[in-house]
Amino acid sequence: MDDPYGTNIFEFDPHRDGPDAHRPRSREVHVEPGMVLEDVTTGFVGAVIRTEKSAGIYVIELEDRRGRRRSFPLGGGFWLDGRPIIALPPLPRAQATPQNAGSVSASGRAVTNSGSRRARPEESARTHPRVARQSRIWVEGRHDADLVQYVWGDDLADVGVVVELLEGVDNLEAVLEEFSPTPHARAGILVDHMVSGSKESRIAHSVQQRWGDSVLIVGHPFVDIWQAVKPARVGLDTWPAIPRSVDIKVGTLQALGWPHASQADIAQGWRRILRTVRDYRDLESALLGRVEELIDFVTAQGTL
């Protein structure tokens, strides 16, 4: 007669091991953006938005299908696809990817994703990390930050500029109230859909009048930062026109024939679009010039 426990009771437990386990063991999983997890203690279910280290502890932020966000410490107590896991920090990104490996200028000099000359190791050998400037750049949301960081990340790190999130242009005035920009500690803001008569342009005008030359607000004409990626990168001639009654991200994914029913689908769809971007040449010029303008503004002579 088969013994489900085997001869070594510590080697295999059918209650915890195998596909029919009633109390399965937790397996270790490195989290990734877009992965949908459930926190067992609270029952909160959401897609992984970001992971960061705070006070020596890794914290994960989840967003549910209603847009609510909550943060949890990594470790045990999560479920993935109906099975318990021990959530581990994301694996380190590869130093070079097919999109950006070996970028060189016409003369053969290494360049960054933004097209800037990449410093040789002996030129950038600093004994200490650069201290972040007081002057900052703000963008509207996480996807904007992802794109700016991917293309201009090396340049921003070299000059010590931090990019922060507004979480929507409606929060702009409150953010600047707290930051208190000055001619030396400047605030540069990148806004979506900056066209004549839009809500964004009205808010920008009001803020610019209040803080004057200490603030620079620039914008691109796209309703969402996704459209700043050239549509050819995802096989389109133009980005689809989405009715105002439909969320632009959901409508775009639907038009592409990609999954779009949940927040996890949206997160994965953005990652899929972002992976097609090789460098600045895959972005529309209406975005390129504005970001470069902001970097120049917050790093001008006399700024901190």
C-alpha positions as CSV (number, residue, x, y, z in Angstrom):
1,M,0.0,0.0,0.0
2,D,1.3,3.4,-0.9
3,D,2.3,5.6,2.0
4,P,1.5,9.2,1.1
5,Y,3.9,10.4,3.8
6,G,6.8,8.3,2.6
7,T,9.4,6.7,4.9
8,N,10.7,10.2,6.1
9,I,7.9,12.1,7.6
10,F,9.9,15.3,7.4
11,E,10.6,15.0,3.7
12,F,7.1,15.4,2.3
13,D,3.8,16.4,3.9
14,P,0.8,15.9,1.5
15,H,-1.1,18.5,3.5
16,R,1.4,21.2,2.6
17,D,3.2,19.9,-0.5
18,G,1.9,19.1,-3.9
19,P,-1.1,20.2,-6.0
20,D,-3.7,18.8,-3.5
21,A,-2.2,20.4,-0.4
22,H,-4.8,21.9,1.9
23,R,-2.3,24.2,3.7
24,P,0.3,24.8,1.0
25,R,3.7,26.1,2.0
26,S,4.6,29.7,1.0
27,R,7.0,29.9,-1.9
28,E,9.4,32.8,-2.3
29,V,8.6,35.2,-5.2
30,H,10.3,38.3,-6.3
31,V,7.5,40.9,-6.9
32,E,7.2,42.8,-10.2
33,P,5.1,45.8,-11.2
34,G,1.6,44.7,-12.3
35,M,1.6,41.5,-10.2
36,V,-1.7,41.1,-8.4
37,L,-1.3,40.2,-4.7
38,E,-3.7,39.8,-1.8
39,D,-2.7,40.8,1.7
40,V,-4.0,37.9,3.9
41,T,-4.5,40.0,7.1
42,T,-6.6,42.8,5.5
43,G,-8.0,41.0,2.4
44,F,-6.8,44.0,0.3
45,V,-6.2,42.9,-3.3
46,G,-4.2,45.1,-5.7
47,A,-1.6,45.3,-8.4
48,V,2.0,46.1,-7.5
49,I,2.6,49.8,-8.3
50,R,6.0,50.2,-6.8
51,T,8.5,48.9,-4.2
52,E,10.8,51.0,-2.1
53,K,13.1,50.8,0.9
54,S,12.1,52.9,3.9
55,A,14.0,52.8,7.2
56,G,15.7,49.6,6.2
57,I,12.5,47.8,5.3
58,Y,11.1,47.1,1.9
59,V,7.6,48.3,1.4
60,I,5.3,47.4,-1.5
61,E,2.4,49.6,-2.7
62,L,-0.7,48.0,-4.1
63,E,-3.5,49.6,-6.1
64,D,-6.9,48.0,-6.3
65,R,-9.4,48.1,-9.2
66,R,-11.0,51.3,-7.7
67,G,-7.7,53.1,-7.6
68,R,-7.3,52.9,-3.8
69,R,-3.7,52.4,-2.7
70,R,-2.2,50.8,0.4
71,S,1.4,49.9,1.4
72,F,2.6,46.7,3.1
73,P,6.0,45.5,4.3
74,L,7.4,42.7,2.1
75,G,7.6,39.2,3.5
76,G,5.1,36.5,4.3
77,G,1.3,37.0,4.4
78,F,0.6,37.4,0.7
79,W,-1.3,35.3,-1.9
80,L,-0.5,35.1,-5.5
81,D,-2.8,33.2,-7.9
82,G,-4.5,31.5,-5.0
83,R,-1.3,30.3,-3.4
84,P,0.7,31.7,-0.4
85,I,4.0,33.4,-1.1
86,I,6.8,35.2,0.7
87,A,7.1,38.5,-1.3
88,L,10.7,39.4,-2.0
89,P,12.1,42.6,-3.4
90,P,12.3,42.9,-7.2
91,L,15.3,41.4,-8.9
92,P,17.9,43.9,-9.9
93,R,17.4,45.2,-13.4
94,A,19.9,44.1,-16.0
95,Q,22.6,46.7,-16.6
96,A,21.9,46.6,-20.3
97,T,18.7,45.7,-22.1
98,P,18.1,45.0,-25.8
99,Q,16.5,48.5,-26.0
100,N,19.4,50.5,-24.7
101,A,22.5,48.2,-24.9
102,G,25.5,49.7,-26.7
103,S,23.9,53.1,-27.7
104,V,26.6,55.1,-29.5
105,S,26.8,58.3,-31.5
106,A,27.8,58.5,-35.1
107,S,31.4,59.0,-34.0
108,G,31.3,55.9,-31.9
109,R,31.0,57.6,-28.5
110,A,28.7,56.1,-25.9
111,V,25.6,58.1,-25.3
112,T,22.7,58.0,-22.8
113,N,19.1,57.2,-23.7
114,S,18.5,61.0,-24.0
115,G,21.3,61.3,-26.6
116,S,23.7,63.0,-24.2
117,R,27.4,62.0,-24.3
118,R,28.0,59.4,-21.6
119,A,30.9,60.2,-19.4
120,R,33.8,57.8,-19.4
121,P,34.4,56.1,-16.0
122,E,37.5,58.2,-15.3
123,E,35.5,61.4,-16.0
124,S,32.7,60.5,-13.6
125,A,34.7,58.8,-10.8
126,R,33.3,60.6,-7.8
127,T,34.3,59.5,-4.3
128,H,30.8,60.3,-2.9
129,P,27.3,60.1,-4.3
130,R,26.0,63.4,-5.6
131,V,23.7,65.2,-3.1
132,A,20.3,65.9,-4.5
133,R,19.5,69.5,-5.5
134,Q,16.9,71.5,-3.7
135,S,15.4,72.3,-7.0
136,R,13.0,69.6,-8.2
137,I,11.0,68.4,-11.2
138,W,7.4,67.2,-10.7
139,V,5.4,65.0,-13.2
140,E,1.8,64.1,-13.0
141,G,1.9,60.4,-12.4
142,R,3.8,57.2,-12.1
143,H,3.9,56.5,-15.9
144,D,5.3,59.9,-16.6
145,A,8.0,59.3,-14.0
146,D,8.8,55.9,-15.5
147,L,9.3,57.4,-19.0
148,V,11.3,60.4,-17.8
149,Q,13.5,58.2,-15.7
150,Y,14.1,55.7,-18.5
151,V,15.2,58.3,-21.1
152,W,16.7,61.0,-18.9
153,G,17.7,59.0,-15.8
154,D,21.4,59.1,-16.4
155,D,21.4,62.9,-17.0
156,L,19.2,63.5,-13.9
157,A,21.5,61.4,-11.7
158,D,24.6,63.3,-13.0
159,V,23.2,66.7,-12.1
160,G,21.4,65.5,-8.9
161,V,17.8,66.3,-9.9
162,V,15.0,64.4,-8.2
163,V,11.7,63.7,-10.1
164,E,8.6,63.6,-7.9
165,L,4.9,62.8,-8.4
166,L,2.0,65.3,-8.3
167,E,-0.5,62.5,-8.5
168,G,-2.6,64.8,-10.7
169,V,-2.4,68.4,-11.7
170,D,-5.2,69.3,-9.2
171,N,-2.6,68.8,-6.4
172,L,-0.1,71.3,-8.0
173,E,-0.8,74.3,-5.8
174,A,-0.8,72.3,-2.6
175,V,2.6,70.6,-3.5
176,L,4.1,74.0,-4.3
177,E,2.7,75.4,-1.0
178,E,4.7,72.8,0.9
179,F,7.8,73.1,-1.3
180,S,7.9,76.9,-1.2
181,P,9.9,77.5,-4.4
182,T,12.4,80.4,-4.5
183,P,14.7,81.8,-7.3
184,H,17.4,79.4,-6.0
185,A,15.2,76.3,-5.1
186,R,13.2,76.1,-8.3
187,A,10.3,73.9,-9.2
188,G,9.9,72.5,-12.7
189,I,6.5,70.9,-13.6
190,L,5.6,68.7,-16.5
191,V,1.8,68.7,-17.2
192,D,-0.2,66.4,-19.5
193,H,-2.7,67.9,-22.0
194,M,-1.4,71.5,-21.9
195,V,-3.6,73.0,-24.6
196,S,-5.5,76.3,-24.8
197,G,-8.6,76.3,-22.7
198,S,-7.9,73.0,-20.8
199,K,-8.2,72.7,-17.1
200,E,-4.4,72.1,-17.0
201,S,-3.6,75.3,-18.7
202,R,-5.8,77.3,-16.4
203,I,-4.2,75.8,-13.3
204,A,-0.7,76.4,-14.8
205,H,-1.5,80.0,-15.5
206,S,-2.7,80.7,-12.0
207,V,0.3,79.0,-10.4
208,Q,2.8,80.7,-12.7
209,Q,1.4,84.1,-11.7
210,R,1.7,83.4,-8.0
211,W,5.3,82.0,-7.9
212,G,6.7,83.8,-11.0
213,D,10.2,83.0,-12.1
214,S,10.7,80.4,-9.3
215,V,8.4,78.0,-11.2
216,L,8.4,76.8,-14.7
217,I,5.3,74.9,-15.9
218,V,5.5,73.2,-19.3
219,G,3.3,70.7,-20.9
220,H,2.8,68.5,-23.9
221,P,-0.4,68.2,-25.9
222,F,-1.1,64.5,-25.3
223,V,-4.0,63.5,-23.1
224,D,-1.8,60.9,-21.5
225,I,1.9,60.3,-21.5
226,W,1.4,57.0,-23.3
227,Q,0.8,59.0,-26.5
228,A,4.2,60.6,-26.2
229,V,5.6,57.3,-27.4
230,K,5.6,57.1,-31.2
231,P,2.6,54.9,-32.1
232,A,4.8,53.0,-34.6
233,R,6.5,51.4,-31.6
234,V,3.3,49.4,-30.9
235,G,2.4,48.8,-34.5
236,L,0.0,51.8,-35.0
237,D,-0.1,54.7,-37.4
238,T,-1.7,56.9,-34.9
239,W,-2.9,56.5,-31.3
240,P,-6.6,55.8,-31.2
241,A,-9.1,58.6,-30.4
242,I,-10.8,57.6,-27.1
243,P,-14.1,59.1,-26.2
244,R,-14.1,61.3,-23.0
245,S,-16.5,58.9,-21.4
246,V,-13.9,56.1,-21.5
247,D,-10.7,56.0,-19.5
248,I,-7.9,56.7,-22.0
249,K,-5.7,53.9,-20.8
250,V,-8.5,51.4,-20.8
251,G,-9.7,52.5,-24.3
252,T,-6.1,52.5,-25.7
253,L,-5.5,48.9,-24.5
254,Q,-8.9,47.8,-25.8
255,A,-8.0,49.3,-29.2
256,L,-4.7,47.5,-29.2
257,G,-6.5,44.2,-28.4
258,W,-4.6,43.9,-25.1
259,P,-6.1,42.9,-21.7
260,H,-7.7,46.0,-20.1
261,A,-10.2,44.8,-17.5
262,S,-8.2,45.5,-14.3
263,Q,-5.6,47.8,-12.8
264,A,-3.1,44.9,-13.3
265,D,-3.9,44.9,-17.0
266,I,-3.2,48.6,-17.2
267,A,0.0,48.3,-15.3
268,Q,1.1,45.5,-17.6
269,G,0.0,47.3,-20.7
270,W,2.2,50.3,-19.8
271,R,5.2,48.1,-19.1
272,R,4.6,46.6,-22.5
273,I,4.6,50.0,-24.2
274,L,7.6,51.2,-22.2
275,R,9.6,48.2,-23.2
276,T,9.3,49.3,-26.8
277,V,11.1,52.6,-26.1
278,R,14.8,52.3,-27.0
279,D,15.8,55.9,-26.5
280,Y,14.7,59.5,-27.1
281,R,14.2,58.8,-30.9
282,D,11.1,56.8,-30.0
283,L,9.4,59.8,-28.3
284,E,7.5,62.7,-29.9
285,S,9.4,66.0,-30.1
286,A,6.6,67.7,-28.2
287,L,7.8,65.9,-25.1
288,L,11.5,65.9,-25.7
289,G,11.9,69.7,-25.8
290,R,9.8,70.2,-22.7
291,V,11.8,67.8,-20.5
292,E,15.1,69.3,-21.7
293,E,13.7,72.8,-20.9
294,L,12.8,71.7,-17.3
295,I,16.3,70.2,-16.7
296,D,17.9,73.4,-17.9
297,F,15.6,75.5,-15.7
298,V,16.3,73.6,-12.4
299,T,20.1,73.4,-13.1
300,A,20.7,76.9,-14.2
301,Q,23.6,78.9,-12.7
302,G,22.7,80.1,-9.2
303,T,20.2,77.3,-8.4
304,L,20.6,74.9,-5.5
